[in-house]
Structures are given as structure tokens and as C-alpha cells.
Amino acid sequence: MKGYISILRFDHWIKNIFVLPGALIALIIFSKDLSLNLFINVFVATLAASFIASANYAINEWLDRHADALHPDKQNRPAVKGSVSFTGVCAVYFLMSFLGLFLGFFINEYVFITLICFMISGLIYNVKPIRAKDLIYFDVIIESVNNPIRMFIGWFAVVENALIPLSLIIFYWFLGAFMMNAKRLSEWKKFDSKKDRLMYRPSLGNYDEQMLAVMCFVYAILSSSSLALFAARYKFELILWLPFFILILGWYFKSALGNSGLTENPEKLMTSKWLLLLLVFNAIIFFLLLSVDLDLLDKVFYESLIF
């Protein structure tokens, strides 16, 4: 039983905090009133997403068991050690999927459909004949689709008759791509040769360190520019938050270049006091900018100032 609990990776549920910004943005754009029912919907949607994520983790561990045996940090996982069976993994997968979809169904049909998309994304990433995690570039792009999917889950828990602005979807997608690519860079540094990387994962063996570093910059630029477009349309004051957001990306990239292992295990990020300080500081700046109207910004950015 311990092995089956382990493959569900409950410690990774922290990643589903990415559901919450979708709900927050919907509240801001549509000026929704806070209510107990709304809080319950967002909480249940986050829990549902966590169950689906655990289902995806279960099949991930089973299908990766041979590759994980070659990884210095993953070789003791239950599937590698034979502590779980194919039948048991299937049972756990369907149980977690059922619980997630069951909860989503009682929120609304849009949350339910988005949860199904979350499941499909996990299958595309992990299961042949596609198995996107073995395809260079697609491993990052497909896995990071889960970021906007999570955002949609939170969004639809608040509003049912609107879609998230495209600029925000792109921002969230490529933020996820930046984080996943940084994880690939950290994984790449774990192995001494291309042969070892190819044996562990075909996509990892076809990358090189320089390429991974460049792609981190590409994804960071795409994410940041999309955030700027969103701010220009909905809340221009948020343009002042952009440098602080980029500061977090810089810290994250520096961690990927080092040997801390934090980017390879994002669920452990909250153990970094520097990241926590950065996040708290960014949250304060973000909410301050949401609460003010700075008319001077229009003059500075859009007009020629006359002295």
C-alpha cells in the first residue's frame, strides 16, 4: 500500500496552486462578489485537479520505471523496485480519475470537460504511440500545456460563460514551458554523457546545454511579453510588476544552472527561503498595483510629455 501512495505523489499537489490565479483573474475581470459558494467551488476544483494530477503521476511512474532505474535520484521509486503491479497502478489511475471527474461534475460542465482535457494531456505526454516526453521540444511544450489547463479549471470554477484572454493563456503556457525547460536543464546536468541521457530519455539525449539555456530565454521572453500585453489591455498598472516577475525567472534560471535540485523537483521550491521572500514581495507589489489607478502611466507610455 505504501508504494501505491507514493506513486500518487501527494507532495506534488502544491503544483495545483496554479489553479488559483485562474479564479483570481476571473474575479478581477468580472468584478465578482466573494461568497462561500465561490470559495467552495474553487477549493473543490483545486482538489479535483489534484486527483487528476495524481492519476497522471501513477501512469507516469509505471511507464517510466525502466528509465527511472538509470536515474540517480529516481532509481528507488516503487515502480522501479517492483513494489507496485500493473493491475494495481491501473486501479489507482481509474480511482483518482473518477474522484477528480466526480468532483468536477458537481461544479459545472466546463470544469468537468477541462479535467478531461487534463487527463488527455497526461496520456499524450506519457503513453505511446505519441509519448511526447520522448520528443525533443514537444516534451516541454506538451507538458507545459497543463499550466493553462489548470488556469482554466480555476477560471471555470468562477465564470462559465467566458474564455480566458489569449494573452493570459500564452503567458501561463510559456511560463510553464520555462519552468519545464529549466527542469530539463537541471536533469541534463545529472548525466555525464549523451549515451546516458539517451538511455534515460531520448528527448534529453538530443538536447545540449547551450540549446536548453537558449530555450529558457525564449520561453521567458514569450511569457513576459504576453504578460505585458495582458496588462496593457486589462490593468496597465501591472506593467510595473513585470521587472519583479522577471526577477523570479532569473532566480529560477540560476537555480537550474546550479546543483540545488530545486528546479528538478519543483515541489521542493517552497523550502527555499529566498524564493519565499521573492514570492511574498512579488505578491505585495502585485496586489498594490491592482488596488491603484496611476493615470500618469498613460502619459508616460502613450504620450509625449511636455515640460
Rosetta blueprint (number, residue, H / E / L):
1 M L
2 K H
3 G H
4 Y H
5 I H
6 S H
7 I H
8 L L
9 R L
10 F H
11 D H
12 H H
13 W H
14 I H
15 K H
16 N H
17 I H
18 F H
19 V H
20 L H
21 P H
22 G H
23 A H
24 L H
25 I H
26 A H
27 L H
28 I H
29 I H
30 F H
31 S L
32 K L
33 D L
34 L L
35 S L
36 L H
37 N H
38 L H
39 F H
40 I H
41 N H
42 V H
43 F H
44 V H
45 A H
46 T H
47 L H
48 A H
49 A H
50 S H
51 F H
52 I H
53 A H
54 S H
55 A H
56 N H
57 Y H
58 A H
59 I H
60 N H
61 E H
62 W H
63 L H
64 D L
65 R H
66 H H
67 A H
68 D H
69 A L
70 L L
71 H L
72 P L
73 D L
74 K L
75 Q L
76 N L
77 R L
78 P H
79 A H
80 V H
81 K H
82 G L
83 S L
84 V L
85 S L
86 F H
87 T H
88 G H
89 V H
90 C H
91 A H
92 V H
93 Y H
94 F H
95 L H
96 M H
97 S H
98 F H
99 L H
100 G H
101 L H
102 F H
103 L H
104 G H
105 F H
106 F L
107 I L
108 N L
109 E H
110 Y H
111 V H
112 F H
113 I H
114 T H
115 L H
116 I H
117 C H
118 F H
119 M H
120 I H
121 S H
122 G H
123 L H
124 I H
125 Y H
126 N H
127 V L
128 K L
129 P L
130 I L
131 R L
132 A H
133 K H
134 D H
135 L L
136 I L
137 Y L
138 F H
139 D H
140 V H
141 I H
142 I H
143 E H
144 S H
145 V L
146 N H
147 N H
148 P H
149 I H
150 R H
151 M H
152 F H
153 I H
154 G H
155 W H
156 F H
157 A L
158 V L
159 V L
160 E L
161 N L
162 A L
163 L L
164 I L
165 P L
166 L H
167 S H
168 L H
169 I H
170 I H
171 F H
172 Y H
173 W H
174 F H
175 L H
176 G H
177 A H
178 F H
179 M H
180 M H
181 N H
182 A H
183 K H
184 R H
185 L H
186 S H
187 E H
188 W H
189 K L
190 K L
191 F L
192 D L
193 S L
194 K H
195 K H
196 D H
197 R H
198 L H
199 M H
200 Y H
201 R L
202 P H
203 S H
204 L H
205 G H
206 N L
207 Y L
208 D L
209 E H
210 Q H
211 M H
212 L H
213 A H
214 V H
215 M H
216 C H
217 F H
218 V H
219 Y H
220 A H
221 I H
222 L H
223 S H
224 S H
225 S H
226 S H
227 L H
228 A H
229 L H
230 F H
231 A H
232 A H
233 R H
234 Y H
235 K L
236 F H
237 E H
238 L H
239 I H
240 L H
241 W H
242 L H
243 P H
244 F H
245 F H
246 I H
247 L H
248 I H
249 L H
250 G H
251 W H
252 Y H
253 F H
254 K H
255 S H
256 A H
257 L H
258 G L
259 N L
260 S L
261 G L
262 L L
263 T L
264 E L
265 N L
266 P H
267 E H
268 K H
269 L H
270 M H
271 T H
272 S L
273 K H
274 W H
275 L H
276 L H
277 L H
278 L H
279 L H
280 V H
281 F H
282 N H
283 A H
284 I H
285 I H
286 F H
287 F H
288 L H
289 L H
290 L H
291 S L
292 V L
293 D L
294 L L
295 D L
296 L H
297 L H
298 D H
299 K H
300 V H
301 F H
302 Y H
303 E L
304 S L
305 L L
306 I L
307 F L
